[in-house]
């Protein structure tokens, strides 16, 4: 991902696929990915709104 070969989503998917819930941070990576995706969708829908 750092080298630009994977998107953050692909990176998260691969780590989670390989290690599942064995690594404590894999679940947090999945949560962060979901949060970023939700925020991106919110911004696309309402680009002038600011988060509360």
C-alpha positions in Angstrom: 0.0 0.0 0.0 2.8 2.4 0.9 4.4 1.8 -2.5 1.1 2.6 -4.2 0.6 -1.0 -5.4 -2.6 -1.5 -3.3 -5.4 0.7 -2.3 -6.1 1.0 1.4 -9.2 -1.1 0.8 -7.2 -3.9 -0.9 -4.6 -3.8 1.8 -7.2 -4.2 4.5 -9.0 -7.0 2.7 -5.7 -8.9 2.2 -4.6 -8.6 5.8 -8.0 -9.6 7.1 -8.3 -12.4 4.6 -4.9 -13.8 5.6 -5.1 -13.3 9.4 -8.8 -13.0 10.1 -9.4 -11.9 13.6 -6.1 -13.3 14.9 -4.4 -9.9 14.8 -6.1 -7.3 17.0 -5.5 -4.5 14.6 -7.1 -6.3 11.6 -10.5 -5.6 12.9 -9.7 -2.0 13.5 -8.3 -1.7 10.0 -11.7 -3.0 8.7 -13.5 -0.5 10.9 -11.4 2.4 9.7 -11.9 1.4 6.1 -15.7 1.4 6.7 -15.5 4.8 8.4 -13.5 6.3 5.5 -15.9 4.9 3.0 -18.9 6.2 4.8 -17.3 9.7 5.1 -16.4 9.7 1.4 -20.0 8.8 0.5 -21.3 11.5 2.8 -19.0 14.1 1.2 -20.1 13.0 -2.2 -23.7 13.4 -1.3 -23.4 16.6 0.7 -20.0 18.2 -0.2 -20.7 21.5 1.7 -21.8 19.9 5.0 -19.4 19.8 7.9 -19.2 16.9 10.3 -21.0 17.4 13.6 
